[in-house]
Amino acid sequence: MRLALEESALESDEITEESGISFLVNERDKVYFNNVKIDYTKSLFGGGQFIILKV
């Protein structure tokens, strides 16, 4: 499983929107997103990253 930026969705992708951001989840990876939350954290150097948290 990986997080990446995509230009468009595949027919088999599930699209979820949260706070105005659309997330695409590939059909084969859906099982990994049960009971998780995606969060964005900023680093000390001004960048940031998405992290996956178990709920």
C-alpha positions as CSV (number, residue, x, y, z in Angstrom):
1,M,0.0,0.0,0.0
2,R,1.3,3.5,-0.8
3,L,0.0,7.0,-0.9
4,A,0.5,8.9,-4.2
5,L,-0.9,11.8,-6.1
6,E,-3.0,10.8,-9.1
7,E,-4.4,12.8,-12.0
8,S,-7.5,10.7,-12.5
9,A,-9.4,7.8,-11.0
10,L,-9.6,4.3,-12.4
11,E,-13.0,2.7,-12.9
12,S,-12.3,0.4,-10.0
13,D,-11.2,3.2,-7.5
14,E,-13.4,4.3,-4.7
15,I,-13.5,8.1,-4.2
16,T,-13.8,9.6,-0.8
17,E,-13.8,13.3,0.0
18,E,-12.8,14.8,3.3
19,S,-12.4,18.6,3.9
20,G,-12.4,19.3,0.2
21,I,-9.7,16.8,-0.6
22,S,-10.6,13.8,-2.8
23,F,-8.9,10.4,-1.9
24,L,-8.9,7.5,-4.3
25,V,-8.7,4.0,-2.9
26,N,-7.8,1.2,-5.2
27,E,-10.2,-1.7,-5.0
28,R,-7.5,-4.2,-3.9
29,D,-6.3,-1.9,-1.2
30,K,-9.7,-1.1,0.4
31,V,-9.2,-3.8,3.1
32,Y,-6.2,-1.8,4.5
33,F,-8.3,1.3,5.0
34,N,-10.9,-0.4,7.4
35,N,-10.7,1.3,10.8
36,V,-8.1,3.9,9.9
37,K,-7.9,7.6,9.7
38,I,-5.7,9.6,7.3
39,D,-4.1,12.7,8.9
40,Y,-1.7,15.3,7.6
41,T,1.2,16.5,9.8
42,K,3.6,19.3,9.2
43,S,7.3,18.8,9.7
44,L,9.7,21.2,11.5
45,F,11.2,22.2,8.1
46,G,7.9,23.4,6.6
47,G,7.0,20.3,4.6
48,G,4.4,17.7,5.6
49,Q,3.2,14.2,5.0
50,F,0.1,12.1,5.2
51,I,0.1,9.5,7.9
52,I,-2.3,6.5,8.5
53,L,-3.6,6.1,12.0
54,K,-5.4,3.1,13.4
55,V,-8.8,4.0,14.9
